[in-house]
Amino acid sequence: MADRPASTLKVRDLRFCPLHPNPDQAESAFQLLARLDTVMGVVKESTTCLVLTYDVTEITLAEIEDALTELGFHLDNGLLCRLKRALYHFTEENERANHSAQPVLRMPSDAREAFVRQYQRHRHGCRDDRPQHWREYL
């Protein structure tokens, strides 16, 4: 962290919806995010809150949230959380533009595959075990 400017290091809260079949989403997300090279630090504060440390020139909060949402995690959508996230997304995109950082469209493939493998191991209601030709009837 010594070679990075302090202005590009971000410490953000990531809050999850408490009304989810997985009562400890933060632990599941912690295990996934701890393996990423682009995330410098992850601390679990509670069953619904993580604190992330990352360099905005490498990854943004929006990219992390998009990846987690794709994997079935539900973020807290209370008014205050949505406002904070919108402000963070706006400021981080502006900082990236000011630092001339190239926008990263997706997470690295190794990180994405780690997310997918972890998601497939969890039991949840997002799977449809019926054959494809039966799914069209309902």
Buried (B, 14 or more C-beta within 10 A) or exposed (E): EEEEEEEBBBEBBBBBBEEBEBEBBBEBBBEBBEEBEBBBEBEBEEEBBBBBBBBBBBBBBBBBBEBBEEBBBBBBEEEEBEEBBEEBBEBBBEBBEEEEBEEBEEBBEEBBEBBBEBBEEEEEEEEEEEEEEEEEEE
